[in-house]
């Protein structure tokens, strides 16, 4: 069975204007692609089961140090 080792933790998504608009990130799933990029799917929305929740994709090309939100799935 494969094992997972946590080397660091960090943020995939940060709400850029929390004082204006409530957006939270839920249920991240990360995979390592063949080219070394990390691809993450996550749910963005105001709250659990809020009507504006949607699945988005984020990508890291530097081992998870920084993330670029690519948009909705």
C-alpha positions as a printed Julia matrix, in Angstrom:
73×3 Matrix{Float64}:
   0.0    0.0     0.0
   1.28   3.48   -0.87
   2.01   5.97    1.87
   1.57   9.74    1.92
   4.1   11.98    3.62
   3.11  15.56    4.49
   6.14  17.77    3.85
   4.43  21.16    4.26
   0.99  22.69    4.52
  -0.31  25.81    2.82
  -3.21  27.56    1.2
  -4.61  26.64   -2.2
  -7.24  29.41   -2.11
  -7.46  32.69   -0.21
 -10.46  35.01   -0.47
  -8.96  38.25   -1.76
 -11.81  40.42   -0.39
 -13.26  38.72    2.71
 -14.6   42.05    3.96
 -16.72  42.4     0.8
 -17.71  38.87   -0.27
 -17.88  35.61    1.67
 -16.15  32.79   -0.23
 -14.83  29.65    1.45
 -12.96  26.68   -0.02
 -14.06  23.12    0.82
 -13.06  19.53   -0.01
  -9.68  19.96   -1.75
  -8.39  16.99   -3.76
  -4.82  17.16   -5.06
  -3.1   14.98   -7.68
   0.46  15.0    -9.0
   0.55  15.17  -12.8
   3.19  13.48  -14.98
   4.83  16.86  -15.73
   5.29  17.6   -11.99
   2.41  20.05  -11.65
  -0.05  19.68   -8.79
  -3.71  19.91   -9.77
  -6.35  20.6    -7.13
 -10.13  20.57   -7.35
 -12.04  22.38   -4.62
 -15.52  23.66   -3.92
 -15.91  27.43   -3.58
 -19.01  29.0    -2.06
 -20.53  31.04    0.76
 -21.33  28.05    2.96
 -21.98  24.3     2.87
 -24.87  23.59    0.5
 -25.15  27.25   -0.54
 -26.68  27.67   -4.01
 -23.54  29.42   -5.26
 -21.16  26.52   -4.52
 -19.19  25.38   -7.56
 -16.18  23.17   -8.28
 -12.99  24.95   -9.35
  -9.52  23.89  -10.46
  -6.24  25.29   -9.16
  -2.72  24.44  -10.36
   0.73  24.69   -8.82
   3.87  24.48  -10.93
   6.26  24.89   -7.98
   5.46  21.95   -5.77
   2.56  23.62   -3.97
   4.33  26.79   -2.88
   1.98  28.97   -4.96
  -1.36  28.22   -6.61
  -3.16  29.7    -9.63
  -6.95  29.43   -9.67
  -7.77  28.3   -13.22
 -11.53  28.67  -12.85
 -14.66  26.54  -12.69
 -14.62  22.92  -13.73
